[in-house]
Amino acid sequence: MGLNKENILIVDDDVHILELLQRHLQSLNYHTYKAISVKEAIEILKDKSIDLLITDLKMPGVDGLELVKYVSEHDPDMPKLVVTGYPSIDGALEAMKSGVMDYLTKPFTKEELKEAVRKSLALKSKKPKFTETDKPTTDVSYGELIGNSEAINKVTDVIERVKNNKATVCITGESGTGKELVARSIHYMGQYARAPFIAVNCGAIPENLLEAELFGYTKGAFTGADENRNGFFQAANHGTLFLDEIGNASMATQLRLLRVLQEKEVTRVGSQKAEKVDVRVIAATNIDLKELIDKGKFRADLYYRLTVVQIAVPPLRERIEDVKLLTDKFLFKYGIEYKDRLIKISPEVLHVLERYSWPGNIRELENIIQQAVIMCDKQVEVKDLPEHLKYQIDFPDEVEFQSLKEIEKKHILKVLAATNNNKSQAAKILQIDRKTLSEKIK
């Protein structure tokens, strides 16, 4: 009997049950992954392709039912099998509503498990597979992109067309709109997904080092070059090289980039010999390259080479209907990270978020939700939002004037408590440097 190709994820906080299930399933020739918490299960679901989820319902922290709901939203076709010692009718109904296929009550025999797994997997294979053309429009995520607005659907349509060829793509959009996520989606949703994806921020590398970092160098090419070293182009061979903030590259680097795109080969700094590379280049910029061309700071010939396909990522204010989906994603992420449970959000808060214009785009939304999760108890309320979001609203019952210093002090203490006094992490969340934070704590 050959190995079945199905991957089964088992989730239970009882290690003995986990071992038992794993032994049974392996003897039935299934490939298994195990997790002792919902948090761990979600990490596995993100990375691995799973065909069946088997989970316990009663678990400390986030319970199994929330995991079932999460899977139902993110992968509606995945069959789910609940193993529980409490076959209560309420639990059963709740789970059925969340889309669980079957129920297995502890203690169970190996035969009962085998039958339940077989039934669940058979249900999966009966479901009609969607082809790309009849992909349902209700899907809320595509690769790492989340949204259902017309603006984001236009972006995913273009990704669909370019993901399987190596055309050079230029992604434009304001800071914080998720340009790197678009680049990752192009790479990971296409046929080159198993090849390397290398992201380089051209604005973060000092200009004098950028060429050496991109193209590699030979021993002795400059002071400190004590060995031959590959650059990002060599590292990304057969895959994708993502050049963020391409507008910051110097004219010399631009000329070399143009040569690489034309000749499909790179020459290391300090070498005469060119090496062939097979790399798809995706560039991104939040500044208008045409303006840079007019100012003589960007090569027009490179611009045309880079913009074979252009993708304009919409700012968040043009896709306000996606705010709720993005908020749910961040609530889930930070709820589990900081509070070990799912955090809810009040309708009033959502209303505030949907009325705001988001100058910092998705990055700003993520930052605000991250802070709100730290500040809140079980549910994010309007009082947990930063002042500048709330000022537009008049809440007569909540007026309690405090000095700015007092508000700041409370906020800093709460963030420190949530990060277990990790000053570096707290400073990052507060968006101040560590030294400033230490002074404020004093």
C-alpha positions in Angstrom: 0.0 0.0 0.0 1.6 3.2 -1.2 1.7 6.4 0.8 -1.5 8.4 0.5 -0.8 11.9 -0.7 -3.2 13.6 1.7 -1.7 15.9 4.4 -3.7 15.8 7.6 -3.2 18.4 10.4 -4.1 17.3 13.9 -4.7 19.9 16.6 -5.2 18.9 20.3 -3.7 20.3 23.5 -3.5 16.7 24.9 -0.1 15.3 23.7 -1.3 11.7 24.3 -4.3 12.1 21.9 -2.0 13.8 19.4 0.5 10.9 19.5 -2.4 8.4 19.2 -4.0 10.1 16.3 -0.6 10.5 14.6 0.2 6.8 15.0 -3.2 5.7 13.7 -3.0 8.0 10.7 0.6 7.1 9.8 -0.3 3.4 10.0 -3.1 4.2 7.5 -0.4 5.8 5.3 -1.4 9.5 5.7 1.1 12.3 6.0 0.5 14.2 9.3 1.3 17.5 10.9 0.5 18.2 14.6 -0.1 21.3 16.6 -0.9 21.7 20.3 -2.6 25.1 20.0 -4.6 27.1 17.5 -1.7 29.5 17.2 0.6 26.7 16.1 -2.0 25.3 13.8 -2.4 28.6 12.0 1.4 28.8 11.4 1.3 25.3 9.8 -1.8 26.2 7.7 -0.1 29.3 6.3 3.0 27.3 5.2 1.7 23.8 4.2 -0.9 22.5 1.9 -3.4 20.6 4.2 -6.2 18.4 2.9 -8.0 17.7 6.2 -8.1 19.4 9.6 -8.8 17.2 12.7 -9.2 19.3 15.8 -10.3 19.1 19.4 -12.9 21.8 20.4 -12.0 22.4 24.0 -8.5 24.0 24.2 -7.0 26.6 26.5 -6.6 30.1 24.9 -8.3 30.1 21.6 -10.7 27.2 21.3 -11.0 24.7 18.4 -14.2 26.3 17.2 -12.5 29.5 16.3 -10.0 27.5 14.3 -12.8 25.8 12.4 -14.3 29.2 11.7 -10.9 30.5 10.5 -10.4 27.6 8.2 -14.0 27.9 6.9 -13.3 31.5 5.9 -9.8 31.0 4.5 -10.2 27.6 2.8 -13.9 26.8 2.6 -13.2 23.6 0.7 -11.0 22.0 3.4 -12.9 19.2 5.2 -12.9 19.5 9.0 -13.3 16.7 11.5 -13.9 17.5 15.2 -12.7 15.1 17.9 -14.3 15.8 21.2 -14.9 14.3 24.6 -18.0 16.5 25.0 -20.5 15.4 22.3 -22.9 18.1 23.5 -25.7 19.0 21.2 -24.9 22.7 21.4 -21.2 22.1 20.5 -22.3 19.9 17.6 -24.7 22.5 16.2 -22.2 25.3 16.6 -19.6 23.2 14.8 -22.0 22.2 12.0 -22.8 25.8 11.5 -19.1 26.6 11.1 -18.9 24.0 8.4 -17.5 21.0 10.2 -18.1 17.8 8.1 -18.0 15.2 10.8 -17.8 14.5 14.5 -15.8 11.9 16.3 -16.4 11.3 20.0 -13.6 10.2 22.4 -12.8 7.4 23.0 -12.8 6.1 19.5 -11.5 3.0 17.8 -8.9 3.0 15.0 -11.7 1.7 12.7 -14.0 4.7 13.6 -11.2 7.1 12.9 -10.3 5.5 9.6 -14.0 5.7 8.5 -14.4 9.3 9.6 -11.2 10.4 7.8 -12.2 8.5 4.6 -15.7 10.1 4.7 -14.3 13.6 5.2 -11.7 13.3 2.4 -14.3 11.8 0.0 -16.4 15.0 0.6 -13.5 17.1 -0.5 -12.9 15.2 -3.7 -16.6 15.5 -4.6 -16.5 19.3 -4.6 -16.2 20.7 -8.0 -12.8 22.3 -8.6 -13.0 25.9 -9.8 -11.0 26.7 -12.9 -9.3 30.1 -13.0 -12.0 31.5 -15.2 -14.9 30.8 -12.9 -13.0 31.8 -9.7 -15.7 33.0 -7.4 -15.7 36.7 -6.9 -16.5 36.4 -3.2 -12.9 35.2 -2.4 -11.3 37.7 0.0 -7.7 36.8 -0.4 -5.3 36.3 -3.3 -1.8 35.2 -2.3 -0.9 37.7 0.5 -3.4 40.3 -0.8 -6.6 40.8 1.1 -9.6 42.6 -0.2 -12.8 42.3 -2.3 -13.0 45.9 -3.7 -13.1 46.6 -7.4 -9.8 48.5 -7.0 -7.9 45.4 -5.6 -9.6 43.0 -8.0 -8.1 45.1 -10.9 -4.7 44.4 -9.4 -5.2 40.7 -9.0 -6.5 40.5 -12.6 -3.1 41.9 -13.8 -1.2 39.5 -11.5 -3.1 36.6 -13.0 -1.8 37.6 -16.4 1.8 38.1 -15.5 2.4 35.4 -12.8 3.6 32.7 -15.2 5.8 34.7 -17.5 9.0 36.6 -16.7 7.9 40.0 -18.0 9.5 42.9 -16.0 6.8 44.5 -13.8 6.8 48.0 -12.2 4.6 48.5 -9.2 3.6 52.0 -8.3 1.7 53.3 -5.2 1.9 55.3 -2.1 4.0 54.2 0.9 2.2 51.5 3.0 -0.1 50.3 0.2 1.4 46.8 0.1 3.6 46.9 -3.0 5.9 44.1 -1.7 2.8 42.0 -1.1 1.8 42.4 -4.7 5.3 41.4 -5.8 5.2 38.3 -3.5 1.8 37.4 -4.9 3.1 37.6 -8.5 6.0 35.2 -7.5 4.2 32.8 -5.2 1.0 32.4 -7.2 2.8 31.5 -10.4 4.8 28.6 -11.7 8.1 29.9 -10.4 6.9 29.8 -6.8 9.5 27.3 -5.7 12.4 29.4 -7.0 13.9 32.1 -4.7 12.2 35.5 -4.1 14.7 38.1 -3.0 13.5 41.6 -1.8 16.0 44.5 -1.9 15.2 48.0 -0.6 17.3 50.2 -2.8 16.7 53.1 -0.4 18.1 51.3 2.6 21.5 50.3 1.2 24.1 53.1 1.0 24.6 54.2 -2.6 28.3 53.2 -2.6 27.4 49.6 -1.6 24.3 49.1 -3.8 26.2 47.9 -6.9 28.3 45.4 -4.9 25.2 44.1 -3.1 23.2 43.8 -6.3 25.8 42.3 -8.7 28.3 40.7 -6.3 32.1 41.4 -6.2 35.4 39.7 -6.5 38.1 39.3 -3.9 40.1 42.5 -3.7 37.6 44.6 -5.7 37.6 47.2 -2.9 38.9 47.5 0.7 37.3 44.9 2.8 36.4 42.6 -0.1 38.3 39.6 1.2 36.4 36.9 -0.8 34.3 36.5 -3.9 30.7 37.2 -3.0 27.4 36.7 -4.8 25.1 39.6 -5.2 21.3 39.7 -5.0 21.0 38.9 -8.8 23.0 35.6 -8.3 20.9 34.8 -5.2 17.7 35.2 -7.1 18.7 33.1 -10.1 15.7 31.3 -11.7 13.4 33.3 -9.4 12.3 36.9 -8.7 14.3 39.9 -7.6 12.2 42.6 -6.1 13.8 46.1 -6.2 11.9 48.4 -3.9 12.3 52.2 -4.0 14.0 51.9 -7.4 14.0 55.7 -7.7 16.8 55.8 -5.2 19.3 53.9 -7.3 22.3 56.1 -8.5 22.8 56.8 -12.3 25.7 54.3 -12.3 23.6 51.6 -10.8 20.8 52.3 -13.2 23.2 51.9 -16.2 24.3 48.5 -14.9 20.7 47.5 -14.2 19.8 48.4 -17.8 22.6 46.2 -19.1 21.5 43.2 -16.9 17.9 43.6 -18.3 19.1 43.8 -21.8 21.9 41.2 -21.8 20.5 38.9 -19.1 23.9 38.7 -17.5 25.7 40.4 -14.6 29.3 41.4 -14.1 30.6 41.4 -10.5 32.3 44.6 -9.2 36.0 44.1 -9.9 35.5 41.5 -12.6 35.6 41.7 -16.4 33.7 38.4 -16.9 29.9 38.4 -17.3 27.8 35.6 -15.9 24.4 34.6 -17.3 21.4 35.1 -15.0 17.8 34.1 -15.4 15.9 36.5 -13.1 12.4 38.1 -13.3 12.8 41.7 -12.0 9.9 43.5 -10.3 10.6 47.1 -9.3 8.5 49.3 -7.1 8.4 53.0 -6.4 6.3 55.5 -4.4 7.7 58.4 -6.3 6.8 59.4 -9.9 9.7 58.1 -12.0 8.6 60.4 -14.9 9.2 63.4 -12.7 12.7 62.0 -11.9 13.3 61.6 -15.7 12.4 65.2 -16.3 14.9 66.2 -13.5 17.6 64.1 -15.1 17.7 61.7 -12.1 16.3 58.6 -13.8 17.2 57.0 -17.1 14.3 57.0 -19.6 15.6 53.9 -21.3 15.7 52.0 -17.9 12.2 53.3 -17.2 10.8 51.7 -20.4 12.6 48.5 -19.7 11.2 48.3 -16.2 7.6 49.2 -17.1 6.8 46.4 -19.5 3.8 45.8 -17.2 2.6 48.4 -14.8 0.6 47.8 -11.7 -0.8 50.7 -9.7 -1.7 49.7 -6.2 -4.6 51.7 -4.9 -4.4 53.7 -1.7 -6.6 52.5 1.2 -8.9 55.5 0.9 -9.9 54.2 -2.6 -10.8 50.8 -1.2 -12.5 51.6 2.1 -14.8 48.6 1.7 -11.6 46.4 2.4 -11.0 48.1 5.7 -13.1 45.5 7.6 -11.4 42.5 6.0 -7.9 44.0 6.7 -8.9 44.8 10.2 -10.1 41.2 10.8 -6.8 39.9 9.6 -4.8 42.2 11.9 -7.1 41.6 14.9 -6.5 37.9 14.4 -2.8 38.2 14.1 -2.2 40.5 17.1 -5.0 39.0 19.2 -3.2 35.7 19.1 0.3 37.2 19.4 -0.4 39.5 22.4 -3.5 38.1 24.2 -3.6 34.5 23.1 -7.2 34.8 22.1 -9.4 36.3 19.4 -10.2 40.0 20.0 -13.4 41.4 18.7 -14.1 45.0 17.6 -17.2 47.2 18.3 -19.3 48.4 15.3 -18.5 52.0 16.4 -14.8 51.4 16.0 -15.3 50.0 12.5 -17.4 53.0 11.7 -14.5 55.3 12.8 -12.0 53.3 10.8 -14.2 53.4 7.7 -14.5 57.2 8.0 -10.8 57.9 8.2 -8.8 58.8 5.1 -5.6 56.6 5.9 -2.7 58.8 4.8 -0.4 56.0 5.9 -2.4 53.3 4.1 -2.5 49.7 5.2 0.7 50.1 7.2 -1.0 52.7 9.3 -4.1 50.5 9.8 -2.0 47.6 10.9 -0.1 49.8 13.4 -3.4 51.2 14.8 -4.9 47.7 15.2 -1.8 46.4 16.8 -1.9 49.3 19.4 -5.6 48.9 19.9 -5.3 45.2 20.7 -2.7 46.0 23.3 -4.9 48.8 24.8 -8.2 46.9 24.9 -9.6 44.3 27.2 -11.7 41.7 25.3 -13.0 44.0 22.5 -11.5 47.0 20.8 -13.6 50.1 21.8 -13.4 53.7 20.6 -11.4 54.6 23.7 -8.6 52.3 22.6 -8.0 54.2 19.4 -5.4 57.0 19.0 -6.7 60.5 19.6 -6.3 61.7 16.0 -8.8 59.1 14.8 -11.4 59.9 17.5 -11.4 63.7 17.3 -14.0 63.7 14.6 -16.6 62.2 16.9 -18.4 63.6 19.8 -18.9 61.1 22.6 -20.5 63.1 25.4 -20.4 60.2 27.9 -16.7 59.7 27.5 -15.4 63.2 28.0 -12.7 63.0 30.7 -10.1 65.6 30.2 -6.6 64.6 30.9 -3.3 66.2 30.1 -1.4 64.9 27.1 1.4 63.8 29.5 -1.1 61.7 31.4 -2.5 60.1 28.3 1.0 59.4 27.0 2.1 57.9 30.3 -0.9 55.5 30.4 -0.3 54.5 26.7 3.4 53.8 27.3 2.7 51.7 30.4 0.1 49.6 28.6 2.4 49.0 25.6 5.2 48.0 28.0 2.9 45.6 29.8 1.8 44.0 26.6 5.3 43.5 25.4 6.5 42.1 28.7 8.7 45.1 29.2 10.6 44.5 25.9 11.7 48.1 25.3 12.9 47.5 21.7 9.5 46.0 20.7 7.6 48.7 22.6 9.6 51.5 21.0 8.8 50.0 17.6 5.1 49.9 18.3 5.2 53.4 19.6 7.2 54.5 16.6 9.9 56.2 18.7 13.5 55.2 19.2 14.6 53.2 22.2 16.6 56.1 23.7 13.5 58.4 23.7 11.5 55.6 25.3 14.0 55.1 28.1 14.0 58.9 28.8 10.2 58.9 28.9 10.2 55.9 31.3 12.6 57.8 33.6 
